[in-house]
Amino acid sequence: MEYVITIGEIAKTLLSSIARLIGHLISYNTNIKNLEKELQKLVDKKATEVDPRVDEAERNLEIIAESVIQWQKEVDDINQKGKEFLENDIEVINKCLNGLCPDPKSLYSLSRKAKEMTKKVLGLLQEAAKFDEITHPGPPPKIGSTFITEGIRDFESRESIKNEVWEALKDDKLSMISICGIGGVGKTTMVKQLVQEVERQKLFDEVAMAVVSQTPNIKKIQGDIASCLSLKLDDESELTRAGKLRQRLINCGKPILLILDDVWSELDFEKIGLPSRGERKGHTIMLTSRNKDVCNKMGSEKNFPVDVLTNEEAWDLFGEMAGISIDHHLHHTATEIANECGGLPIAIVNIAKALKNKRRNIWNDALGQLKNSNLQDISGDVFSKIELSYKFLEHEKAKLCFLLCSLFPEDFNIRVEDLVRYGMGLRLFKNVDNVHQARDRVYALIDVLKGSFLLLEGDNKWYDSVKMHDLVRDVAISIGSSDKHWNTIQSDARMKEWREKAGYKNYTAISLVYEKINGHPNDLECPKLELLQLSYDCQSQSLPNNVFEGMKELKVLALALGIPSLPQSLDVLKNLRTLRLVKFKSGQMHTIGALVKLEILEIDTDYLWELPEEIGLLKNLRLLDLRRVINLRYIPPGVLLGLSKLEELYVTDKFMMKWESKDGNKINASLSELETHHITALEITVPKASILPKDSVFRNLIRFKIFIGHKYAYGSLVDRDSVNVLHLEGEANDIKENGIFALLMWKTEVLNLVEVQNLKKVLYELEDYGFPDLKRSSVDECVEQEFLVDALERVPRSQEIRLS
């Protein structure tokens, strides 16, 4: 084959190459400038749009898309190469005869390279524009990681049982097993240890756990299991949720360990959504229960009874908890008391702690009471033993606080703040002049109760809370009923039985806490009643209008019902001091102005848009909590001003832009109305510092969460309600002029600074005071960060400092 190349074709090719060469030479400056411009766009895109989304997602434990991670790496890589190119290669050209006679070959090469880099930069920018969802939810934390088993004694009598359970979990032929024993013997503790070992050795692919309790809440059980399995269940009917949960378990194709803790009665697996025996396909269900017969009825194929401790183990535990070096005079008595505890760990721990550092005659008296007790109990000898721990409490108010906790549902995270507010309403605390002193008193009493193991630390991350062991709670309910005429009712049957008793009219506290009710209580004639707590699903039925007519001495009222309106008879409660309205489904609250003695008001509703003017008539109000009135748009001017005794104000962050703004023809309240009050606790959000009241409002603050600006630092949003947070944004001069920084910095525990200009203007205050209580700080996009770094170096207690 012959090839014929004409002179014209050769010339055309040469001219094309020459044109490209000349084009690169002529466009050299343009290509360089385009690279600089587009590279800066890319860097800005990453820093201001992609990186913040990725950081927030990581804080939420979400998984970042691999394409996004790769994109970030490529951006960093080309940014580094671009900088080196612009700083080094271009500098070589500029140095050639001071830039007057650059080498054409070098110019061509650099111009071409700049254009190619710009093309890649533009490609990355286009790729970023396509980012929609850059993350997906991460897996839930393993259950075992939430358990604290360090320090738990490994008794020899327990090890053999634990090993047997472990072998049963490995046996594919067993689909349901149970751990049985008396309440407080250590069943749940053993389960926690087993779960950690299961996850460590990867015996099952997934582990899910739910606490059933004495009155099972089907939706809660479904939700707890679904959460462990990363299954989203909306607020649907139980039947729909059960179907989704069952399909998730049947179709997953992986071995799953399902733990149902504290089972009291036979459960309907179909109603919950748990697979039948033939559908489990490698799944294992493990129950814990006080009743072996219940486990057998549910189909447990192997039961593992957990017995009490041996005498030697019980004595070792008793001595450790009592913290004693027993002399020969006390040894015999102590041994008999330990024996009387019957080897039950919860009884041993409680009684040993109660006798710690007591005189010999108190030990003798305790032994006598244990031997001669005729009290009716619910689990063998346990009742009298736990009651003895209660009796040994030195503080009468600690006893009342203990009994107050029994009014809440089983296995419930009891808010410390509820104990404060109920206690204030009942006047449980002597020599207490304000809410903050009452709060301090409650924390002190809780510390006493925890030390006696009558209360446990709660596990809610949003607020400080406590829990009661269910057996301890049963004893507390019994004591409250007999000694204080307090009654906690958890079912319709119990309600009917209770009302048939002639003495029910003498009760001073009633708590109705159960899942569903056939109808509201009515015609309650309780002239001595001081506390009423109603928490159940009422299917949005209204309370009878006359429901409060027979309880005019009521001091504390807590309604968590989802009722559509307040009953008219609310206005007869002239002695009411504490009112909690939770899940309230109405904005109509006009009768509230008649509660002339009201001191504490908490509202939790999605249906209140305007704060009733009648609240301004509550001249004795000390605490107003509107944190969960998320749709609040209007606070009438003068309402806050009229609350002359107000000490604590908590306002939803959704009200941020409303202060002093217009809502139609109405003007919203101003925070300056607080300037005549003695405010000790404040939680507010404002768009800028100029909205804040004078610094006099902040001088007395002990408890606060104050947010200035539109951008929240994520860490602030997950802090517990007891943590003091200061979030600042904007011009430092405005912040300094207001004085809030200087007044609150020494009490601040979490500090967030976001886009603060002239940062050093406020930091000079640190020279004298610093941040003695600071635990965490976050600084985002602030210039002059070096001043803060220098200042925070003088904060030895600061646990976390983040600059970006």
C-alpha positions in Angstrom: 0.0 0.0 0.0 1.3 3.4 -0.9 0.8 6.6 1.2 0.7 9.9 -0.6 1.2 12.9 1.6 0.8 16.2 -0.1 2.8 19.4 0.8 -0.5 21.0 1.7 -1.3 18.4 4.3 2.1 18.7 5.9 1.8 22.5 6.0 -1.7 22.2 7.5 -0.3 20.0 10.3 2.6 22.3 11.0 0.4 25.4 11.0 -2.0 23.7 13.5 0.9 22.8 15.8 2.4 26.3 15.5 -1.1 27.8 16.2 -1.4 25.7 19.4 2.1 26.8 20.4 1.4 30.4 19.8 -2.0 30.1 21.5 -0.4 28.8 24.7 2.3 31.5 24.5 -0.3 34.3 24.0 -2.7 32.9 26.6 0.0 32.3 29.2 -1.2 35.1 31.6 -4.8 34.2 31.1 -4.3 30.5 31.8 -2.3 31.3 35.0 -5.0 33.7 36.2 -7.8 31.2 35.4 -5.9 28.5 37.4 -5.6 30.8 40.4 -9.2 31.9 40.3 -10.7 28.4 39.8 -8.4 26.8 42.4 -9.5 29.4 45.0 -13.1 28.6 44.1 -12.4 24.9 44.7 -10.6 25.5 48.0 -13.5 27.7 49.2 -16.0 25.2 48.1 -14.4 22.5 50.2 -13.8 24.7 53.2 -17.2 26.4 53.4 -19.6 23.8 52.0 -18.3 20.3 51.9 -16.0 20.1 55.0 -18.6 21.5 57.4 -21.2 19.0 56.3 -18.7 16.2 56.7 -17.6 17.4 60.1 -21.2 17.6 61.3 -22.0 14.2 59.9 -19.0 12.7 61.7 -20.1 14.3 65.0 -23.5 12.5 64.4 -21.7 9.2 63.8 -22.8 9.1 60.2 -20.8 7.3 57.4 -19.3 9.6 54.8 -19.7 8.5 51.1 -16.5 7.1 49.7 -16.9 9.4 46.6 -16.9 12.4 49.0 -13.8 11.2 50.9 -12.0 10.6 47.5 -13.1 14.1 46.3 -11.6 15.7 49.5 -8.3 13.9 48.9 -8.2 15.0 45.3 -8.9 18.6 46.2 -6.1 18.6 48.7 -3.8 17.0 46.2 -4.5 19.4 43.4 -4.4 22.4 45.8 -1.0 21.4 47.0 0.3 20.8 43.4 -1.3 24.1 42.3 0.4 26.1 45.0 3.8 24.5 44.2 3.2 25.2 40.5 2.2 28.9 41.1 4.9 29.6 43.7 7.9 27.7 42.3 7.6 27.1 38.5 6.2 30.6 37.8 8.9 32.2 40.0 11.6 30.6 37.7 10.1 32.3 34.7 9.8 35.7 36.4 13.5 35.5 37.4 14.6 35.1 33.8 16.0 38.5 33.0 13.4 40.0 35.5 10.7 38.5 33.3 11.7 40.5 30.2 13.0 37.6 28.2 11.5 34.4 29.3 12.2 31.2 27.5 9.3 30.5 24.9 9.6 26.8 25.5 9.2 27.2 29.3 6.3 29.6 28.7 4.6 27.1 26.5 5.1 24.3 29.0 3.8 26.3 31.9 0.8 27.7 30.0 -0.2 24.2 28.9 0.2 22.8 32.4 -1.9 25.6 33.9 -4.7 24.9 31.4 -4.6 21.2 32.1 -4.7 21.8 35.9 -7.6 24.3 35.5 -9.5 21.6 33.5 -9.1 19.2 36.4 -10.1 21.8 39.0 -13.3 22.6 36.9 -14.0 18.9 36.9 -13.8 18.7 40.7 -16.1 21.7 41.0 -18.6 20.1 38.7 -18.4 16.9 40.8 -19.1 18.8 44.0 -22.2 20.4 42.5 -23.7 16.9 42.1 -23.3 16.1 45.8 -26.7 15.7 47.4 -26.6 13.3 50.3 -22.9 13.0 51.2 -23.5 10.7 54.2 -25.7 7.8 55.4 -26.5 6.9 59.0 -23.9 4.9 60.7 -24.6 1.7 62.6 -25.9 2.1 66.1 -23.3 1.6 68.9 -22.9 -1.9 70.1 -25.0 -2.5 73.1 -22.1 -3.8 75.1 -20.3 -0.5 74.7 -23.1 1.2 76.8 -22.6 -1.2 79.7 -20.2 -0.4 82.6 -19.2 -3.7 84.0 -15.8 -2.6 85.4 -15.7 -3.3 89.1 -18.4 -5.9 89.1 -17.4 -8.8 91.3 -17.0 -12.2 89.5 -18.3 -14.7 92.1 -17.4 -18.3 91.6 -21.0 -19.4 92.0 -21.9 -17.1 89.0 -19.1 -18.3 86.7 -20.4 -21.8 86.2 -23.9 -20.5 85.3 -22.4 -17.9 83.0 -20.3 -20.6 81.2 -23.4 -22.7 80.8 -25.4 -19.8 79.3 -22.5 -19.2 76.9 -22.5 -22.8 75.7 -26.3 -22.5 75.2 -25.8 -19.4 73.1 -23.5 -21.3 70.9 -25.9 -24.2 70.5 -27.8 -23.8 67.2 -30.5 -26.2 68.4 -31.6 -23.7 71.1 -33.6 -20.7 69.9 -34.8 -19.5 73.3 -33.2 -19.6 76.7 -33.9 -17.8 80.0 -32.0 -16.6 83.1 -34.3 -16.7 86.1 -34.0 -15.6 89.7 -35.3 -13.4 92.4 -35.3 -9.6 91.8 -31.9 -8.1 92.6 -30.0 -11.4 92.3 -27.9 -10.1 89.4 -29.7 -11.4 86.3 -29.3 -8.2 84.2 -25.7 -7.8 85.4 -24.9 -11.3 84.1 -26.6 -10.5 80.8 -24.5 -7.3 80.4 -21.3 -9.3 80.9 -22.5 -12.0 78.4 -23.4 -9.3 75.8 -19.9 -7.8 76.0 -18.4 -11.3 75.5 -20.8 -12.0 72.6 -19.7 -8.8 70.8 -16.1 -9.4 71.6 -16.1 -12.8 70.1 -18.6 -11.9 67.4 -20.8 -14.9 68.3 -23.8 -13.1 66.7 -23.9 -10.5 63.9 -26.3 -8.3 65.8 -27.5 -7.9 69.3 -30.8 -6.2 70.4 -32.2 -5.6 73.8 -35.4 -4.3 75.4 -36.5 -3.9 78.9 -40.1 -5.3 79.2 -41.0 -4.4 82.8 -44.1 -5.1 84.9 -46.4 -3.3 82.6 -45.1 -3.9 79.0 -45.2 -1.0 76.6 -45.4 -2.7 73.2 -44.3 0.4 71.2 -41.4 1.0 73.5 -40.3 -2.7 73.2 -40.6 -2.5 69.4 -38.7 0.8 69.3 -35.8 -0.4 71.5 -35.3 -3.5 69.4 -35.6 -1.6 66.1 -33.1 1.0 67.3 -30.5 -1.7 68.0 -31.1 -3.1 64.5 -31.0 0.3 62.7 -34.6 -0.2 61.7 -36.7 3.0 61.5 -40.2 2.6 62.9 -42.5 5.7 62.4 -45.3 6.6 64.8 -47.6 4.0 63.2 -50.0 1.5 64.7 -48.6 -1.4 66.8 -49.7 -3.8 64.1 -47.8 -2.0 61.3 -44.7 -1.7 63.4 -44.9 -5.4 64.4 -45.0 -6.3 60.7 -41.9 -4.3 59.8 -40.0 -5.6 62.8 -40.9 -9.2 62.0 -39.9 -8.9 58.3 -36.5 -7.3 59.4 -35.8 -10.3 61.7 -37.0 -13.0 59.3 -35.3 -11.6 56.1 -31.9 -10.4 57.5 -30.1 -13.7 56.9 -27.8 -13.1 59.9 -27.8 -14.6 63.4 -29.3 -12.2 65.9 -29.4 -12.3 69.7 -32.6 -10.8 71.1 -32.7 -10.0 74.8 -35.9 -9.4 76.6 -35.0 -8.2 80.1 -37.3 -8.2 83.2 -40.2 -10.3 81.8 -43.1 -10.5 84.3 -45.8 -12.2 82.3 -46.2 -14.1 79.0 -45.6 -11.9 76.0 -47.5 -12.0 72.7 -44.6 -12.3 70.2 -46.9 -11.7 67.3 -48.1 -8.4 68.7 -44.5 -7.2 69.2 -43.3 -8.5 65.9 -40.9 -11.2 67.0 -40.6 -14.4 64.9 -42.0 -17.7 66.0 -39.7 -20.6 66.8 -39.8 -22.0 63.2 -39.0 -18.6 61.8 -35.9 -17.7 63.8 -33.3 -19.1 61.4 -30.3 -18.9 63.7 -31.7 -16.2 66.0 -31.7 -16.7 69.8 -34.0 -15.1 72.3 -32.7 -14.7 75.8 -35.1 -13.8 78.6 -34.5 -12.6 82.2 -37.4 -13.1 84.6 -38.3 -13.6 88.2 -40.7 -16.3 87.2 -39.5 -19.6 85.7 -43.0 -20.6 84.8 -43.5 -17.5 82.7 -40.4 -18.5 80.7 -41.7 -22.0 80.2 -45.0 -20.7 78.9 -43.2 -18.6 76.4 -41.3 -21.5 75.0 -37.9 -21.3 76.8 -36.0 -24.5 75.9 -33.5 -24.2 78.7 -33.7 -22.2 81.9 -30.7 -21.1 83.9 -31.7 -20.3 87.5 -29.4 -17.8 89.3 -29.2 -18.5 92.9 -28.2 -16.2 95.7 -24.6 -15.9 96.8 -22.9 -18.5 99.0 -22.3 -17.5 102.6 -18.7 -16.9 102.0 -19.4 -14.7 98.9 -22.1 -12.9 100.7 -19.8 -12.1 103.7 -17.0 -10.9 101.4 -19.5 -8.6 99.6 -21.0 -7.4 102.8 -17.6 -6.6 104.3 -16.5 -4.7 101.2 -19.7 -2.6 101.0 -19.8 -1.9 104.7 -16.2 -0.7 104.5 -15.4 -2.2 107.9 -12.4 -3.8 109.6 -14.6 -5.8 111.9 -13.3 -6.3 115.5 -14.2 -9.3 117.5 -17.0 -7.5 119.4 -18.8 -6.7 116.1 -17.9 -9.8 114.1 -20.6 -12.1 115.4 -23.4 -9.5 114.8 -22.1 -8.6 111.4 -21.9 -12.2 110.4 -25.5 -12.8 111.5 -26.7 -9.7 109.6 -24.9 -10.8 106.4 -26.6 -14.2 106.8 -30.0 -12.6 107.3 -29.5 -10.9 103.9 -30.0 -14.3 102.4 -27.2 -13.9 99.9 -29.2 -11.4 97.8 -26.8 -8.9 96.3 -29.1 -5.9 96.3 -30.1 -6.5 99.9 -26.4 -7.1 101.0 -25.3 -3.9 99.3 -28.1 -1.7 100.6 -28.0 -2.9 104.3 -24.2 -2.9 104.5 -24.1 0.7 103.2 -26.8 1.7 105.7 -24.8 0.3 108.6 -21.4 1.7 107.5 -19.7 3.6 110.3 -22.6 3.1 112.7 -22.3 2.4 116.4 -22.6 -1.2 117.8 -26.1 -0.7 119.3 -27.4 0.3 115.9 -25.9 -2.9 114.4 -27.6 -4.9 117.2 -30.9 -3.1 116.5 -30.6 -3.9 112.8 -30.1 -7.5 113.5 -33.1 -7.6 115.8 -35.3 -6.0 113.2 -34.1 -8.4 110.5 -34.9 -11.5 112.7 -38.3 -10.3 113.9 -39.7 -8.5 110.9 -43.4 -9.4 110.1 -43.8 -6.9 107.2 -45.5 -8.2 104.1 -43.1 -8.3 101.2 -43.1 -9.0 97.6 -40.1 -11.2 97.2 -39.4 -13.4 100.2 -37.4 -11.6 102.8 -36.2 -8.8 100.4 -38.9 -6.3 101.3 -37.9 -5.9 104.9 -34.3 -5.7 104.0 -34.7 -2.9 101.5 -37.1 -1.1 103.9 -34.4 -1.2 106.5 -32.1 0.6 104.2 -34.8 3.2 103.8 -35.2 3.5 107.6 -31.5 4.0 108.1 -31.6 7.2 106.0 -30.6 9.9 108.4 -32.3 12.7 106.4 -36.1 12.8 106.5 -36.1 14.8 103.3 -34.0 12.1 101.6 -36.8 9.6 102.5 -39.4 12.0 101.0 -37.2 12.3 97.8 -36.9 8.5 97.7 -40.7 8.1 97.9 -41.2 10.9 95.4 -39.2 8.8 92.9 -41.7 6.0 93.3 -44.4 8.1 91.6 -42.8 7.7 88.2 -43.1 4.7 85.8 -41.0 1.6 86.2 -37.5 1.7 84.6 -38.0 5.4 84.0 -35.3 8.1 83.7 -36.6 10.4 86.4 -35.6 14.0 85.7 -33.8 15.6 88.6 -35.6 18.8 87.5 -39.0 17.1 88.1 -37.9 16.3 91.6 -36.9 19.9 92.2 -40.2 21.3 90.8 -42.4 18.7 92.6 -40.5 19.2 95.8 -40.9 23.0 95.7 -44.6 22.7 95.1 -45.0 20.3 98.1 -42.7 22.5 100.3 -40.5 19.5 101.0 -37.4 21.6 101.7 -36.9 23.8 104.7 -34.8 26.9 104.7 -34.9 27.2 100.9 -35.6 30.6 99.5 -35.4 30.1 95.8 -35.4 27.5 93.0 -31.6 27.2 92.8 -31.3 26.4 96.5 -34.0 23.8 96.1 -32.1 22.3 93.2 -28.9 22.2 95.2 -30.8 20.4 98.0 -32.2 17.8 95.6 -28.8 17.0 94.2 -27.5 16.6 97.8 -30.4 14.3 98.7 -29.9 12.3 95.5 -26.2 11.8 96.5 -27.4 10.4 99.8 -29.8 8.0 98.1 -27.2 6.9 95.5 -24.7 6.3 98.3 -27.3 4.0 99.9 -27.9 2.3 96.5 -31.6 3.2 96.7 -31.2 5.3 93.5 -29.2 4.6 90.4 -27.6 6.9 87.9 -29.9 7.6 85.0 -28.8 7.1 81.4 -30.5 9.9 79.6 -28.0 12.1 77.7 -30.1 15.2 77.5 -30.9 15.8 81.2 -29.6 14.7 84.6 -31.7 11.8 85.8 -31.9 8.9 88.2 -33.5 5.5 88.2 -34.9 3.1 90.7 -34.3 -0.6 90.7 -37.7 -2.1 90.1 -37.6 -4.1 93.4 -36.6 -1.0 95.3 -39.4 0.9 93.6 -41.9 -1.7 94.7 -40.9 -1.3 98.3 -41.0 2.5 98.0 -44.5 2.3 96.6 -45.6 0.2 99.5 -44.0 2.5 102.1 -45.5 5.6 100.4 -49.0 4.0 100.4 -48.9 3.0 104.1 -46.9 5.9 105.6 -47.7 8.9 103.5 -50.9 8.0 101.8 -49.2 8.2 98.4 -50.4 5.9 95.7 -49.0 4.9 92.3 -51.4 3.1 90.0 -50.4 1.4 86.8 -53.5 -0.3 85.5 -57.3 0.1 85.2 -57.8 -2.9 87.4 -55.6 -1.4 90.2 -57.5 1.9 89.7 -60.9 0.2 90.3 -59.5 -1.7 93.3 -58.1 1.4 94.8 -61.3 3.4 94.4 -63.2 0.7 96.2 -61.2 1.3 99.3 -62.9 3.6 101.8 -59.7 5.4 102.7 -58.8 6.6 99.2 -60.1 10.0 100.0 -57.3 10.5 102.5 -54.6 10.2 99.9 -52.2 13.1 99.6 -50.5 12.0 96.4 -51.8 10.0 93.4 -49.8 9.1 90.3 -51.6 7.3 87.5 -48.9 6.1 85.1 -49.8 3.5 82.6 -50.0 3.0 78.9 -53.7 3.2 78.1 -56.9 4.0 80.0 -60.5 3.2 79.2 -61.6 6.6 80.5 -60.4 9.5 82.6 -60.9 9.3 86.4 -63.9 11.4 87.4 -65.7 12.3 90.5 -62.5 11.9 92.5 -63.2 13.3 96.0 -59.8 13.7 97.5 -59.9 16.8 99.8 -56.4 16.1 101.2 -54.7 15.5 97.8 -51.6 17.7 97.3 -50.0 16.0 94.2 -51.7 14.6 91.1 -49.7 13.1 88.2 -51.6 11.8 85.2 -49.5 10.1 82.5 -51.2 7.8 80.1 -52.6 7.5 76.6 -56.1 9.0 76.7 -56.7 9.0 73.0 -57.1 12.8 73.1 -60.1 12.6 75.3 -60.9 15.8 77.3 -60.7 15.6 81.1 -64.1 16.1 82.8 -64.7 19.8 83.4 -65.3 19.1 87.1 -62.3 16.8 87.6 -60.6 19.1 90.0 -63.6 20.1 92.1 -62.9 17.6 94.8 -59.2 18.4 95.2 -58.9 22.0 96.0 -55.8 21.6 98.2 -53.7 20.4 95.2 -50.2 21.8 95.2 -48.6 19.9 92.3 -50.3 19.0 89.1 -48.6 17.2 86.2 -50.6 16.3 83.1 -48.9 14.3 80.4 -52.0 13.2 78.5 -52.3 14.9 75.1 -55.6 16.4 76.2 -57.2 18.9 73.7 -58.1 21.5 76.4 -57.7 22.4 80.1 -60.8 21.6 82.2 -62.8 24.6 83.5 -62.3 23.4 87.1 -58.6 24.3 86.9 -59.5 27.7 88.2 -60.5 26.2 91.6 -56.9 25.2 92.3 -56.1 28.4 94.2 -53.3 26.6 96.2 -51.5 25.1 93.1 -47.8 25.9 93.1 -46.4 23.6 90.3 -48.0 22.9 87.0 -46.6 20.7 84.2 -48.5 20.5 80.9 -46.8 17.9 78.7 -48.1 16.7 75.3 -50.8 19.4 75.6 -52.8 19.6 72.3 -54.3 23.1 72.6 -53.2 26.7 72.7 -56.2 27.6 74.9 -55.0 28.3 78.5 -57.0 31.3 79.6 -58.0 29.7 82.9 -54.4 29.6 84.0 -54.6 33.2 85.2 -56.7 32.1 88.2 -53.8 30.1 89.7 -52.7 33.0 91.9 -50.2 30.9 93.9 -48.5 29.2 91.0 -44.7 29.3 91.2 -43.5 26.8 88.6 -45.0 26.5 85.1 -43.7 24.1 82.5 -45.4 23.8 79.1 -44.6 21.2 76.4 -46.7 21.5 73.3 -46.6 21.9 69.5 -49.9 23.8 69.6 -49.2 27.0 71.4 -48.3 29.9 69.1 -49.0 32.8 71.4 -48.3 32.9 75.1 -51.5 33.8 76.9 -51.5 37.2 78.5 -53.1 35.6 81.6 -49.7 34.2 82.5 -48.7 37.8 83.3 -51.2 37.6 86.2 -49.1 35.0 87.9 -47.4 37.3 90.3 -45.8 34.5 92.3 -44.3 32.7 89.4 -40.7 31.8 89.9 -39.9 29.5 87.0 -41.3 29.5 83.5 -40.2 26.7 81.2 -41.1 27.2 77.5 -38.2 25.1 76.0 -40.5 22.6 74.4 -43.1 25.1 73.0 -41.4 24.8 69.7 -44.0 26.8 67.6 -44.1 29.8 69.9 -44.3 33.0 67.8 -45.6 35.6 70.2 -45.0 36.7 73.8 -47.1 39.7 74.6 -45.2 42.8 75.9 -45.5 43.2 79.6 -46.1 39.5 80.4 -42.5 38.9 81.5 -42.4 42.3 83.2 -45.4 41.4 85.3 -43.7 38.2 86.6 -41.9 40.2 89.3 -40.8 37.1 91.3 -39.4 35.3 88.2 -36.1 33.6 88.9 -35.7 31.2 86.0 -36.7 31.5 82.4 -36.2 28.9 79.6 -37.4 29.8 76.1 -37.3 27.6 73.0 -34.5 28.3 70.5 -37.2 28.6 67.8 -38.1 32.0 69.3 -34.7 33.4 68.4 -35.8 35.8 65.7 -39.0 36.9 67.5 -37.7 39.1 70.3 -38.9 42.7 69.8 -40.1 41.7 66.3 -43.6 42.3 64.8 -46.0 39.5 64.5 -48.7 41.0 62.3 -49.9 44.1 64.0 -48.4 43.0 67.4 -45.0 43.6 68.7 -43.2 40.8 70.6 -41.8 41.1 74.1 -38.4 42.5 74.8 -35.8 40.8 77.1 -35.4 44.2 78.7 -38.5 43.3 80.7 -36.2 41.0 82.8 -34.0 43.9 84.0 -36.1 44.4 87.1 -36.1 40.7 88.1 -33.5 38.6 90.0 -32.8 36.0 87.4 -30.7 33.1 88.4 -31.3 30.7 85.4 -31.7 31.7 81.8 -31.9 29.8 78.5 -32.4 32.1 75.5 -31.4 32.4 71.9 -31.0 35.8 70.1 -29.8 36.7 66.7 -27.4 39.4 67.9 -26.0 40.9 71.1 -27.9 44.1 70.9 -31.2 42.2 71.6 -29.9 41.1 75.1 -31.0 43.0 78.2 -28.6 45.0 80.3 -25.8 43.3 82.1 -27.7 43.5 85.4 -29.8 40.5 84.2 -26.6 38.3 84.0 -25.0 39.3 87.3 -26.9 36.7 89.3 -27.0 33.9 86.8 -26.0 30.5 88.1 -27.4 28.3 85.4 -27.5 29.4 81.8 -27.5 28.5 78.1 -27.2 31.7 76.1 -26.8 31.6 72.3 -26.0 34.7 70.3 -26.1 34.3 66.5 -27.7 32.1 63.8 -25.1 29.3 63.7 -25.1 26.8 66.4 -22.0 24.8 67.3 -23.2 21.2 67.3 -21.6 20.4 70.7 -23.9 22.9 72.4 -27.0 21.2 71.2 -26.2 17.9 73.0 -25.1 19.3 76.3 -27.1 18.2 79.4 -29.5 20.6 80.9 -27.2 21.2 83.8 -24.3 22.5 81.7 -23.6 26.2 81.4 -23.2 27.1 77.7 -22.1 30.4 76.1 -22.3 30.6 72.3 -21.1 33.9 70.8 -21.2 35.1 67.2 -20.7 38.5 65.5 -18.8 41.6 66.3 -16.7 41.4 69.5 -17.3 45.1 70.3 -21.0 44.5 70.5 -20.5 41.5 72.8 -18.0 43.4 75.0 -20.3 46.4 75.2 -23.1 44.2 76.5 -20.9 42.9 79.2 -22.1 39.3 79.0 -18.7 37.9 78.3 -17.0 39.4 81.3 -19.9 38.4 83.6 -20.3 34.8 82.6 -16.9 33.6 81.4 -15.9 32.4 84.8 -19.1 30.3 85.1 -19.0 29.0 81.5 -18.5 25.3 81.0 -18.9 25.1 77.2 -17.7 28.1 75.1 -18.4 28.4 71.4 -17.1 31.2 69.3 -18.3 31.4 65.7 -17.1 34.1 63.2 -16.3 36.5 66.0 -14.6 39.6 64.5 -11.9 41.4 66.6 -11.7 38.5 69.0 -8.9 40.0 71.1 -11.3 42.7 72.2 -13.1 40.3 74.5 -10.2 38.2 75.4 -8.3 40.7 77.5 -10.9 39.9 80.3 -9.2 36.6 80.6 -6.1 38.2 82.1 -7.8 38.5 85.5 -10.5 35.9 85.5 -10.0 33.2 82.8 -12.4 30.2 82.5 -12.1 28.2 85.7 -15.0 25.9 84.9 -14.4 25.5 81.2 -14.7 21.9 80.0 -15.0 22.3 76.3 -14.4 25.1 73.8 -15.1 25.4 70.0 -13.8 28.2 67.8 -15.0 28.3 64.2 -13.9 30.8 61.5 -12.6 33.4 63.9 -9.6 35.6 63.0 -7.0 36.2 65.7 -7.4 32.7 67.1 -3.9 32.9 68.5 -5.2 35.2 71.3 -7.7 32.5 72.4 -5.1 29.8 72.3 -2.9 31.9 74.6 -5.8 32.6 76.9 -7.0 28.9 77.1 -3.5 27.8 77.9 -4.3 29.2 81.4 -7.3 26.9 81.7 -6.0 23.7 83.3 -9.5 22.1 83.6 -10.4 22.5 79.9 -10.9 19.0 78.5 -11.4 19.8 74.8 -10.4 22.8 72.6 -11.3 22.7 68.9 -10.1 25.4 66.4 -11.2 25.6 62.8 
